[in-house]
Amino acid sequence: MKIALVGTGFVADYYMTTLANHPALSLAGAWDRDAARLEGFSGFHNVPAYPDLDALLADPTVGIVVNLTTPESHYEITSRA
C-alpha cells in the first residue's frame, strides 16, 4: 500500500527510519507547507515532493495519508484527507 506524508519535520524523519520495517508500505511522496523544509526532506531521503496538498490528496495511488503536522493543524488536514 502506498502512503503519503503530510508534514516533513523531525517526526517524518523517524517514520523514514522505520519504513523499511514495513515492507507492505511504500512511500508515494510527501508535502509540507514549508517549501524549504520539504525540499530538504525530499532531497535527503530521495522522496518525491508533491507541489501542494491538493495534489497529494488527489493522488489515486495513495491509500494512507500520514498526518505529521502540528496538533493545531491535525483537524484541517485529517478532515480533508
PDB file of N, CA, C and O in Angstrom:
ATOM      1  N   MET A   1       0.840  -1.170   0.000  1.00  0.00           N
ATOM      2  CA  MET A   1       0.000   0.000   0.000  1.00  0.00           C
ATOM      3  C   MET A   1       0.888   1.237   0.000  1.00  0.00           C
ATOM      4  O   MET A   1       1.906   1.290   0.689  1.00  0.00           O
ATOM      5  N   LYS A   2       0.488   2.214  -0.775  1.00  0.00           N
ATOM      6  CA  LYS A   2       1.241   3.467  -0.833  1.00  0.00           C
ATOM      7  C   LYS A   2       0.731   4.449   0.208  1.00  0.00           C
ATOM      8  O   LYS A   2      -0.471   4.596   0.430  1.00  0.00           O
ATOM      9  N   ILE A   3       1.699   5.121   0.841  1.00  0.00           N
ATOM     10  CA  ILE A   3       1.372   6.149   1.813  1.00  0.00           C
ATOM     11  C   ILE A   3       1.970   7.468   1.359  1.00  0.00           C
ATOM     12  O   ILE A   3       2.895   7.498   0.547  1.00  0.00           O
ATOM     13  N   ALA A   4       1.433   8.554   1.889  1.00  0.00           N
ATOM     14  CA  ALA A   4       1.974   9.888   1.626  1.00  0.00           C
ATOM     15  C   ALA A   4       2.070  10.612   2.965  1.00  0.00           C
ATOM     16  O   ALA A   4       1.173  10.509   3.803  1.00  0.00           O
ATOM     17  N   LEU A   5       3.155  11.336   3.156  1.00  0.00           N
ATOM     18  CA  LEU A   5       3.383  12.081   4.387  1.00  0.00           C
ATOM     19  C   LEU A   5       2.990  13.539   4.211  1.00  0.00           C
ATOM     20  O   LEU A   5       3.372  14.180   3.233  1.00  0.00           O
ATOM     21  N   VAL A   6       2.228  14.057   5.160  1.00  0.00           N
ATOM     22  CA  VAL A   6       1.919  15.480   5.220  1.00  0.00           C
ATOM     23  C   VAL A   6       2.653  16.003   6.449  1.00  0.00           C
ATOM     24  O   VAL A   6       2.328  15.649   7.583  1.00  0.00           O
ATOM     25  N   GLY A   7       3.635  16.840   6.206  1.00  0.00           N
ATOM     26  CA  GLY A   7       4.493  17.337   7.273  1.00  0.00           C
ATOM     27  C   GLY A   7       5.829  16.631   7.208  1.00  0.00           C
ATOM     28  O   GLY A   7       5.894  15.404   7.273  1.00  0.00           O
ATOM     29  N   THR A   8       6.891  17.402   7.082  1.00  0.00           N
ATOM     30  CA  THR A   8       8.221  16.796   6.921  1.00  0.00           C
ATOM     31  C   THR A   8       9.203  17.277   7.990  1.00  0.00           C
ATOM     32  O   THR A   8      10.394  17.440   7.725  1.00  0.00           O
ATOM     33  N   GLY A   9       8.695  17.498   9.185  1.00  0.00           N
ATOM     34  CA  GLY A   9       9.554  17.867  10.301  1.00  0.00           C
ATOM     35  C   GLY A   9      10.261  16.648  10.868  1.00  0.00           C
ATOM     36  O   GLY A   9      10.360  15.612  10.210  1.00  0.00           O
ATOM     37  N   PHE A  10      10.751  16.778  12.091  1.00  0.00           N
ATOM     38  CA  PHE A  10      11.572  15.710  12.673  1.00  0.00           C
ATOM     39  C   PHE A  10      10.817  14.393  12.838  1.00  0.00           C
ATOM     40  O   PHE A  10      11.436  13.330  12.786  1.00  0.00           O
ATOM     41  N   VAL A  11       9.504  14.432  13.035  1.00  0.00           N
ATOM     42  CA  VAL A  11       8.741  13.188  13.170  1.00  0.00           C
ATOM     43  C   VAL A  11       8.758  12.409  11.849  1.00  0.00           C
ATOM     44  O   VAL A  11       8.798  11.179  11.856  1.00  0.00           O
ATOM     45  N   ALA A  12       8.729  13.105  10.742  1.00  0.00           N
ATOM     46  CA  ALA A  12       8.801  12.442   9.439  1.00  0.00           C
ATOM     47  C   ALA A  12      10.129  11.697   9.279  1.00  0.00           C
ATOM     48  O   ALA A  12      10.173  10.625   8.677  1.00  0.00           O
ATOM     49  N   ASP A  13      11.197  12.261   9.812  1.00  0.00           N
ATOM     50  CA  ASP A  13      12.490  11.562   9.770  1.00  0.00           C
ATOM     51  C   ASP A  13      12.419  10.250  10.538  1.00  0.00           C
ATOM     52  O   ASP A  13      12.980   9.249  10.093  1.00  0.00           O
ATOM     53  N   TYR A  14      11.737  10.235  11.691  1.00  0.00           N
ATOM     54  CA  TYR A  14      11.558   8.987  12.440  1.00  0.00           C
ATOM     55  C   TYR A  14      10.795   7.962  11.623  1.00  0.00           C
ATOM     56  O   TYR A  14      11.154   6.784  11.603  1.00  0.00           O
ATOM     57  N   TYR A  15       9.751   8.405  10.954  1.00  0.00           N
ATOM     58  CA  TYR A  15       8.987   7.495  10.105  1.00  0.00           C
ATOM     59  C   TYR A  15       9.864   6.908   9.006  1.00  0.00           C
ATOM     60  O   TYR A  15       9.756   5.723   8.690  1.00  0.00           O
ATOM     61  N   MET A  16      10.712   7.713   8.435  1.00  0.00           N
ATOM     62  CA  MET A  16      11.589   7.228   7.363  1.00  0.00           C
ATOM     63  C   MET A  16      12.555   6.159   7.868  1.00  0.00           C
ATOM     64  O   MET A  16      12.887   5.230   7.132  1.00  0.00           O
ATOM     65  N   THR A  17      13.008   6.281   9.118  1.00  0.00           N
ATOM     66  CA  THR A  17      13.953   5.284   9.638  1.00  0.00           C
ATOM     67  C   THR A  17      13.271   3.941   9.889  1.00  0.00           C
ATOM     68  O   THR A  17      13.943   2.910   9.914  1.00  0.00           O
ATOM     69  N   THR A  18      11.956   3.932  10.076  1.00  0.00           N
ATOM     70  CA  THR A  18      11.259   2.680  10.361  1.00  0.00           C
ATOM     71  C   THR A  18      10.456   2.146   9.177  1.00  0.00           C
ATOM     72  O   THR A  18       9.919   1.041   9.253  1.00  0.00           O
ATOM     73  N   LEU A  19      10.367   2.891   8.109  1.00  0.00           N
ATOM     74  CA  LEU A  19       9.573   2.455   6.950  1.00  0.00           C
ATOM     75  C   LEU A  19      10.061   1.113   6.400  1.00  0.00           C
ATOM     76  O   LEU A  19       9.257   0.304   5.938  1.00  0.00           O
ATOM     77  N   ALA A  20      11.341   0.879   6.447  1.00  0.00           N
ATOM     78  CA  ALA A  20      11.890  -0.387   5.938  1.00  0.00           C
ATOM     79  C   ALA A  20      11.387  -1.591   6.731  1.00  0.00           C
ATOM     80  O   ALA A  20      11.408  -2.716   6.232  1.00  0.00           O
ATOM     81  N   ASN A  21      10.939  -1.363   7.952  1.00  0.00           N
ATOM     82  CA  ASN A  21      10.410  -2.454   8.777  1.00  0.00           C
ATOM     83  C   ASN A  21       9.000  -2.869   8.358  1.00  0.00           C
ATOM     84  O   ASN A  21       8.450  -3.826   8.901  1.00  0.00           O
ATOM     85  N   HIS A  22       8.424  -2.167   7.412  1.00  0.00           N
ATOM     86  CA  HIS A  22       7.055  -2.421   6.966  1.00  0.00           C
ATOM     87  C   HIS A  22       7.035  -2.602   5.447  1.00  0.00           C
ATOM     88  O   HIS A  22       6.629  -1.698   4.716  1.00  0.00           O
ATOM     89  N   PRO A  23       7.469  -3.763   4.978  1.00  0.00           N
ATOM     90  CA  PRO A  23       7.600  -3.971   3.525  1.00  0.00           C
ATOM     91  C   PRO A  23       6.298  -3.862   2.747  1.00  0.00           C
ATOM     92  O   PRO A  23       6.325  -3.711   1.526  1.00  0.00           O
ATOM     93  N   ALA A  24       5.166  -3.936   3.422  1.00  0.00           N
ATOM     94  CA  ALA A  24       3.884  -3.805   2.718  1.00  0.00           C
ATOM     95  C   ALA A  24       3.573  -2.361   2.367  1.00  0.00           C
ATOM     96  O   ALA A  24       2.653  -2.090   1.596  1.00  0.00           O
ATOM     97  N   LEU A  25       4.345  -1.421   2.937  1.00  0.00           N
ATOM     98  CA  LEU A  25       4.119   0.003   2.680  1.00  0.00           C
ATOM     99  C   LEU A  25       5.213   0.564   1.790  1.00  0.00           C
ATOM    100  O   LEU A  25       6.380   0.189   1.902  1.00  0.00           O
ATOM    101  N   SER A  26       4.821   1.463   0.911  1.00  0.00           N
ATOM    102  CA  SER A  26       5.802   2.207   0.113  1.00  0.00           C
ATOM    103  C   SER A  26       5.386   3.674   0.112  1.00  0.00           C
ATOM    104  O   SER A  26       4.201   4.003   0.172  1.00  0.00           O
ATOM    105  N   LEU A  27       6.371   4.531   0.042  1.00  0.00           N
ATOM    106  CA  LEU A  27       6.117   5.964   0.139  1.00  0.00           C
ATOM    107  C   LEU A  27       5.910   6.566  -1.246  1.00  0.00           C
ATOM    108  O   LEU A  27       6.800   6.527  -2.096  1.00  0.00           O
ATOM    109  N   ALA A  28       4.728   7.118  -1.457  1.00  0.00           N
ATOM    110  CA  ALA A  28       4.413   7.771  -2.732  1.00  0.00           C
ATOM    111  C   ALA A  28       5.049   9.152  -2.799  1.00  0.00           C
ATOM    112  O   ALA A  28       5.470   9.593  -3.869  1.00  0.00           O
ATOM    113  N   GLY A  29       5.119   9.840  -1.654  1.00  0.00           N
ATOM    114  CA  GLY A  29       5.684  11.179  -1.638  1.00  0.00           C
ATOM    115  C   GLY A  29       5.316  11.910  -0.365  1.00  0.00           C
ATOM    116  O   GLY A  29       4.714  11.347   0.549  1.00  0.00           O
ATOM    117  N   ALA A  30       5.692  13.178  -0.328  1.00  0.00           N
ATOM    118  CA  ALA A  30       5.466  13.998   0.855  1.00  0.00           C
ATOM    119  C   ALA A  30       5.133  15.422   0.446  1.00  0.00           C
ATOM    120  O   ALA A  30       5.424  15.854  -0.669  1.00  0.00           O
ATOM    121  N   TRP A  31       4.519  16.139   1.374  1.00  0.00           N
ATOM    122  CA  TRP A  31       4.247  17.554   1.191  1.00  0.00           C
ATOM    123  C   TRP A  31       4.379  18.253   2.532  1.00  0.00           C
ATOM    124  O   TRP A  31       4.089  17.672   3.577  1.00  0.00           O
ATOM    125  N   ASP A  32       4.816  19.496   2.495  1.00  0.00           N
ATOM    126  CA  ASP A  32       4.895  20.342   3.676  1.00  0.00           C
ATOM    127  C   ASP A  32       4.608  21.769   3.231  1.00  0.00           C
ATOM    128  O   ASP A  32       4.991  22.176   2.134  1.00  0.00           O
ATOM    129  N   ARG A  33       3.930  22.526   4.092  1.00  0.00           N
ATOM    130  CA  ARG A  33       3.633  23.921   3.728  1.00  0.00           C
ATOM    131  C   ARG A  33       4.892  24.773   3.694  1.00  0.00           C
ATOM    132  O   ARG A  33       4.906  25.838   3.076  1.00  0.00           O
ATOM    133  N   ASP A  34       5.951  24.312   4.355  1.00  0.00           N
ATOM    134  CA  ASP A  34       7.244  24.994   4.340  1.00  0.00           C
ATOM    135  C   ASP A  34       8.071  24.419   3.193  1.00  0.00           C
ATOM    136  O   ASP A  34       8.617  23.322   3.311  1.00  0.00           O
ATOM    137  N   ALA A  35       8.165  25.148   2.097  1.00  0.00           N
ATOM    138  CA  ALA A  35       8.824  24.644   0.884  1.00  0.00           C
ATOM    139  C   ALA A  35      10.282  24.278   1.119  1.00  0.00           C
ATOM    140  O   ALA A  35      10.763  23.290   0.564  1.00  0.00           O
ATOM    141  N   ALA A  36      10.989  25.048   1.923  1.00  0.00           N
ATOM    142  CA  ALA A  36      12.405  24.757   2.189  1.00  0.00           C
ATOM    143  C   ALA A  36      12.545  23.455   2.979  1.00  0.00           C
ATOM    144  O   ALA A  36      13.430  22.647   2.696  1.00  0.00           O
ATOM    145  N   ARG A  37      11.686  23.256   3.951  1.00  0.00           N
ATOM    146  CA  ARG A  37      11.740  22.017   4.741  1.00  0.00           C
ATOM    147  C   ARG A  37      11.403  20.821   3.861  1.00  0.00           C
ATOM    148  O   ARG A  37      12.049  19.778   3.961  1.00  0.00           O
ATOM    149  N   LEU A  38      10.395  20.960   2.998  1.00  0.00           N
ATOM    150  CA  LEU A  38      10.035  19.887   2.073  1.00  0.00           C
ATOM    151  C   LEU A  38      11.196  19.566   1.149  1.00  0.00           C
ATOM    152  O   LEU A  38      11.511  18.397   0.929  1.00  0.00           O
ATOM    153  N   GLU A  39      11.826  20.583   0.613  1.00  0.00           N
ATOM    154  CA  GLU A  39      12.956  20.367  -0.288  1.00  0.00           C
ATOM    155  C   GLU A  39      14.092  19.634   0.415  1.00  0.00           C
ATOM    156  O   GLU A  39      14.675  18.707  -0.147  1.00  0.00           O
ATOM    157  N   GLY A  40      14.408  20.041   1.632  1.00  0.00           N
ATOM    158  CA  GLY A  40      15.469  19.382   2.384  1.00  0.00           C
ATOM    159  C   GLY A  40      15.146  17.929   2.688  1.00  0.00           C
ATOM    160  O   GLY A  40      15.995  17.051   2.531  1.00  0.00           O
ATOM    161  N   PHE A  41      13.920  17.678   3.123  1.00  0.00           N
ATOM    162  CA  PHE A  41      13.480  16.314   3.437  1.00  0.00           C
ATOM    163  C   PHE A  41      13.500  15.441   2.188  1.00  0.00           C
ATOM    164  O   PHE A  41      14.051  14.341   2.198  1.00  0.00           O
ATOM    165  N   SER A  42      12.902  15.934   1.125  1.00  0.00           N
ATOM    166  CA  SER A  42      12.813  15.167  -0.125  1.00  0.00           C
ATOM    167  C   SER A  42      14.191  14.860  -0.698  1.00  0.00           C
ATOM    168  O   SER A  42      14.444  13.756  -1.179  1.00  0.00           O
ATOM    169  N   GLY A  43      15.068  15.841  -0.640  1.00  0.00           N
ATOM    170  CA  GLY A  43      16.420  15.623  -1.147  1.00  0.00           C
ATOM    171  C   GLY A  43      17.199  14.633  -0.306  1.00  0.00           C
ATOM    172  O   GLY A  43      17.877  13.754  -0.840  1.00  0.00           O
ATOM    173  N   PHE A  44      17.107  14.770   0.999  1.00  0.00           N
ATOM    174  CA  PHE A  44      17.857  13.895   1.904  1.00  0.00           C
ATOM    175  C   PHE A  44      17.382  12.453   1.806  1.00  0.00           C
ATOM    176  O   PHE A  44      18.195  11.530   1.772  1.00  0.00           O
ATOM    177  N   HIS A  45      16.064  12.255   1.761  1.00  0.00           N
ATOM    178  CA  HIS A  45      15.505  10.900   1.749  1.00  0.00           C
ATOM    179  C   HIS A  45      15.196  10.391   0.343  1.00  0.00           C
ATOM    180  O   HIS A  45      14.727   9.264   0.183  1.00  0.00           O
ATOM    181  N   ASN A  46      15.453  11.211  -0.674  1.00  0.00           N
ATOM    182  CA  ASN A  46      15.160  10.835  -2.060  1.00  0.00           C
ATOM    183  C   ASN A  46      13.683  10.448  -2.220  1.00  0.00           C
ATOM    184  O   ASN A  46      13.349   9.374  -2.720  1.00  0.00           O
ATOM    185  N   VAL A  47      12.821  11.356  -1.780  1.00  0.00           N
ATOM    186  CA  VAL A  47      11.375  11.146  -1.778  1.00  0.00           C
ATOM    187  C   VAL A  47      10.734  12.152  -2.728  1.00  0.00           C
ATOM    188  O   VAL A  47      11.114  13.323  -2.714  1.00  0.00           O
ATOM    189  N   PRO A  48       9.776  11.735  -3.551  1.00  0.00           N
ATOM    190  CA  PRO A  48       9.066  12.693  -4.389  1.00  0.00           C
ATOM    191  C   PRO A  48       8.310  13.716  -3.535  1.00  0.00           C
ATOM    192  O   PRO A  48       7.743  13.376  -2.496  1.00  0.00           O
ATOM    193  N   ALA A  49       8.311  14.949  -3.981  1.00  0.00           N
ATOM    194  CA  ALA A  49       7.601  16.024  -3.289  1.00  0.00           C
ATOM    195  C   ALA A  49       6.360  16.408  -4.088  1.00  0.00           C
ATOM    196  O   ALA A  49       6.435  16.652  -5.292  1.00  0.00           O
ATOM    197  N   TYR A  50       5.229  16.458  -3.409  1.00  0.00           N
ATOM    198  CA  TYR A  50       4.011  16.950  -4.050  1.00  0.00           C
ATOM    199  C   TYR A  50       4.069  18.475  -4.087  1.00  0.00           C
ATOM    200  O   TYR A  50       4.588  19.088  -3.153  1.00  0.00           O
ATOM    201  N   PRO A  51       3.556  19.094  -5.131  1.00  0.00           N
ATOM    202  CA  PRO A  51       3.606  20.551  -5.233  1.00  0.00           C
ATOM    203  C   PRO A  51       2.691  21.264  -4.243  1.00  0.00           C
ATOM    204  O   PRO A  51       2.937  22.409  -3.863  1.00  0.00           O
ATOM    205  N   ASP A  52       1.614  20.557  -3.825  1.00  0.00           N
ATOM    206  CA  ASP A  52       0.686  21.135  -2.857  1.00  0.00           C
ATOM    207  C   ASP A  52      -0.148  20.011  -2.246  1.00  0.00           C
ATOM    208  O   ASP A  52      -0.117  18.870  -2.708  1.00  0.00           O
ATOM    209  N   LEU A  53      -0.885  20.357  -1.208  1.00  0.00           N
ATOM    210  CA  LEU A  53      -1.700  19.365  -0.513  1.00  0.00           C
ATOM    211  C   LEU A  53      -2.770  18.790  -1.425  1.00  0.00           C
ATOM    212  O   LEU A  53      -3.068  17.598  -1.352  1.00  0.00           O
ATOM    213  N   ASP A  54      -3.346  19.611  -2.273  1.00  0.00           N
ATOM    214  CA  ASP A  54      -4.389  19.124  -3.185  1.00  0.00           C
ATOM    215  C   ASP A  54      -3.862  18.013  -4.085  1.00  0.00           C
ATOM    216  O   ASP A  54      -4.564  17.033  -4.335  1.00  0.00           O
ATOM    217  N   ALA A  55      -2.640  18.157  -4.569  1.00  0.00           N
ATOM    218  CA  ALA A  55      -2.055  17.134  -5.439  1.00  0.00           C
ATOM    219  C   ALA A  55      -1.845  15.831  -4.676  1.00  0.00           C
ATOM    220  O   ALA A  55      -2.094  14.750  -5.209  1.00  0.00           O
ATOM    221  N   LEU A  56      -1.391  15.930  -3.439  1.00  0.00           N
ATOM    222  CA  LEU A  56      -1.205  14.738  -2.615  1.00  0.00           C
ATOM    223  C   LEU A  56      -2.545  14.039  -2.407  1.00  0.00           C
ATOM    224  O   LEU A  56      -2.651  12.827  -2.597  1.00  0.00           O
ATOM    225  N   LEU A  57      -3.566  14.797  -2.018  1.00  0.00           N
ATOM    226  CA  LEU A  57      -4.872  14.217  -1.746  1.00  0.00           C
ATOM    227  C   LEU A  57      -5.547  13.670  -2.995  1.00  0.00           C
ATOM    228  O   LEU A  57      -6.396  12.784  -2.900  1.00  0.00           O
ATOM    229  N   ALA A  58      -5.185  14.181  -4.157  1.00  0.00           N
ATOM    230  CA  ALA A  58      -5.779  13.722  -5.415  1.00  0.00           C
ATOM    231  C   ALA A  58      -5.064  12.513  -6.010  1.00  0.00           C
ATOM    232  O   ALA A  58      -5.548  11.930  -6.980  1.00  0.00           O
ATOM    233  N   ASP A  59      -3.932  12.133  -5.451  1.00  0.00           N
ATOM    234  CA  ASP A  59      -3.155  11.015  -5.988  1.00  0.00           C
ATOM    235  C   ASP A  59      -3.922   9.704  -5.756  1.00  0.00           C
ATOM    236  O   ASP A  59      -4.082   9.282  -4.611  1.00  0.00           O
ATOM    237  N   PRO A  60      -4.392   9.066  -6.817  1.00  0.00           N
ATOM    238  CA  PRO A  60      -5.199   7.857  -6.652  1.00  0.00           C
ATOM    239  C   PRO A  60      -4.407   6.647  -6.164  1.00  0.00           C
ATOM    240  O   PRO A  60      -4.997   5.645  -5.760  1.00  0.00           O
ATOM    241  N   THR A  61      -3.084   6.731  -6.196  1.00  0.00           N
ATOM    242  CA  THR A  61      -2.271   5.601  -5.734  1.00  0.00           C
ATOM    243  C   THR A  61      -2.096   5.596  -4.221  1.00  0.00           C
ATOM    244  O   THR A  61      -1.669   4.589  -3.656  1.00  0.00           O
ATOM    245  N   VAL A  62      -2.417   6.698  -3.557  1.00  0.00           N
ATOM    246  CA  VAL A  62      -2.211   6.805  -2.115  1.00  0.00           C
ATOM    247  C   VAL A  62      -3.383   6.179  -1.363  1.00  0.00           C
ATOM    248  O   VAL A  62      -4.537   6.565  -1.548  1.00  0.00           O
ATOM    249  N   GLY A  63      -3.061   5.203  -0.510  1.00  0.00           N
ATOM    250  CA  GLY A  63      -4.086   4.551   0.297  1.00  0.00           C
ATOM    251  C   GLY A  63      -4.157   5.079   1.716  1.00  0.00           C
ATOM    252  O   GLY A  63      -5.194   4.972   2.371  1.00  0.00           O
ATOM    253  N   ILE A  64      -3.056   5.652   2.195  1.00  0.00           N
ATOM    254  CA  ILE A  64      -2.990   6.181   3.556  1.00  0.00           C
ATOM    255  C   ILE A  64      -2.293   7.529   3.530  1.00  0.00           C
ATOM    256  O   ILE A  64      -1.207   7.662   2.966  1.00  0.00           O
ATOM    257  N   VAL A  65      -2.916   8.525   4.139  1.00  0.00           N
ATOM    258  CA  VAL A  65      -2.297   9.830   4.335  1.00  0.00           C
ATOM    259  C   VAL A  65      -1.845   9.880   5.796  1.00  0.00           C
ATOM    260  O   VAL A  65      -2.660   9.774   6.712  1.00  0.00           O
ATOM    261  N   VAL A  66      -0.550  10.041   5.999  1.00  0.00           N
ATOM    262  CA  VAL A  66       0.018  10.098   7.341  1.00  0.00           C
ATOM    263  C   VAL A  66       0.165  11.575   7.713  1.00  0.00           C
ATOM    264  O   VAL A  66       0.964  12.303   7.123  1.00  0.00           O
ATOM    265  N   ASN A  67      -0.613  11.997   8.694  1.00  0.00           N
ATOM    266  CA  ASN A  67      -0.652  13.399   9.100  1.00  0.00           C
ATOM    267  C   ASN A  67       0.382  13.649  10.196  1.00  0.00           C
ATOM    268  O   ASN A  67       0.163  13.303  11.356  1.00  0.00           O
ATOM    269  N   LEU A  68       1.498  14.245   9.823  1.00  0.00           N
ATOM    270  CA  LEU A  68       2.583  14.525  10.757  1.00  0.00           C
ATOM    271  C   LEU A  68       2.726  16.017  11.010  1.00  0.00           C
ATOM    272  O   LEU A  68       3.820  16.511  11.283  1.00  0.00           O
ATOM    273  N   THR A  69       1.625  16.720  10.917  1.00  0.00           N
ATOM    274  CA  THR A  69       1.624  18.160  11.126  1.00  0.00           C
ATOM    275  C   THR A  69       1.527  18.472  12.626  1.00  0.00           C
ATOM    276  O   THR A  69       1.399  17.571  13.455  1.00  0.00           O
ATOM    277  N   THR A  70       1.590  19.745  12.945  1.00  0.00           N
ATOM    278  CA  THR A  70       1.437  20.165  14.331  1.00  0.00           C
ATOM    279  C   THR A  70       0.011  19.875  14.791  1.00  0.00           C
ATOM    280  O   THR A  70      -0.904  19.838  13.968  1.00  0.00           O
ATOM    281  N   PRO A  71      -0.195  19.670  16.096  1.00  0.00           N
ATOM    282  CA  PRO A  71      -1.534  19.319  16.585  1.00  0.00           C
ATOM    283  C   PRO A  71      -2.620  20.304  16.156  1.00  0.00           C
ATOM    284  O   PRO A  71      -3.746  19.888  15.883  1.00  0.00           O
ATOM    285  N   GLU A  72      -2.311  21.581  16.093  1.00  0.00           N
ATOM    286  CA  GLU A  72      -3.340  22.542  15.710  1.00  0.00           C
ATOM    287  C   GLU A  72      -3.742  22.439  14.232  1.00  0.00           C
ATOM    288  O   GLU A  72      -4.756  23.009  13.827  1.00  0.00           O
ATOM    289  N   SER A  73      -2.963  21.724  13.438  1.00  0.00           N
ATOM    290  CA  SER A  73      -3.294  21.527  12.025  1.00  0.00           C
ATOM    291  C   SER A  73      -3.961  20.184  11.757  1.00  0.00           C
ATOM    292  O   SER A  73      -4.447  19.950  10.651  1.00  0.00           O
ATOM    293  N   HIS A  74      -3.992  19.301  12.744  1.00  0.00           N
ATOM    294  CA  HIS A  74      -4.491  17.945  12.523  1.00  0.00           C
ATOM    295  C   HIS A  74      -5.921  17.912  11.988  1.00  0.00           C
ATOM    296  O   HIS A  74      -6.204  17.191  11.031  1.00  0.00           O
ATOM    297  N   TYR A  75      -6.815  18.674  12.585  1.00  0.00           N
ATOM    298  CA  TYR A  75      -8.208  18.587  12.166  1.00  0.00           C
ATOM    299  C   TYR A  75      -8.379  18.962  10.697  1.00  0.00           C
ATOM    300  O   TYR A  75      -9.035  18.245   9.941  1.00  0.00           O
ATOM    301  N   GLU A  76      -7.797  20.074  10.299  1.00  0.00           N
ATOM    302  CA  GLU A  76      -7.941  20.526   8.912  1.00  0.00           C
ATOM    303  C   GLU A  76      -7.407  19.490   7.929  1.00  0.00           C
ATOM    304  O   GLU A  76      -8.077  19.151   6.954  1.00  0.00           O
ATOM    305  N   ILE A  77      -6.206  18.990   8.186  1.00  0.00           N
ATOM    306  CA  ILE A  77      -5.580  18.034   7.269  1.00  0.00           C
ATOM    307  C   ILE A  77      -6.351  16.722   7.266  1.00  0.00           C
ATOM    308  O   ILE A  77      -6.667  16.186   6.204  1.00  0.00           O
ATOM    309  N   THR A  78      -6.651  16.208   8.442  1.00  0.00           N
ATOM    310  CA  THR A  78      -7.322  14.911   8.538  1.00  0.00           C
ATOM    311  C   THR A  78      -8.718  14.967   7.931  1.00  0.00           C
ATOM    312  O   THR A  78      -9.128  14.025   7.253  1.00  0.00           O
ATOM    313  N   SER A  79      -9.447  16.036   8.155  1.00  0.00           N
ATOM    314  CA  SER A  79     -10.798  16.128   7.584  1.00  0.00           C
ATOM    315  C   SER A  79     -10.733  16.217   6.060  1.00  0.00           C
ATOM    316  O   SER A  79     -11.604  15.680   5.376  1.00  0.00           O
ATOM    317  N   ARG A  80      -9.724  16.878   5.526  1.00  0.00           N
ATOM    318  CA  ARG A  80      -9.581  16.937   4.065  1.00  0.00           C
ATOM    319  C   ARG A  80      -9.194  15.579   3.490  1.00  0.00           C
ATOM    320  O   ARG A  80      -9.637  15.202   2.405  1.00  0.00           O
ATOM    321  N   ALA A  81      -8.378  14.865   4.216  1.00  0.00           N
ATOM    322  CA  ALA A  81      -7.938  13.533   3.736  1.00  0.00           C
ATOM    323  C   ALA A  81      -9.115  12.554   3.760  1.00  0.00           C
ATOM    324  O   ALA A  81      -8.956  11.389   3.397  1.00  0.00           O
TER     325      ALA A  81
END
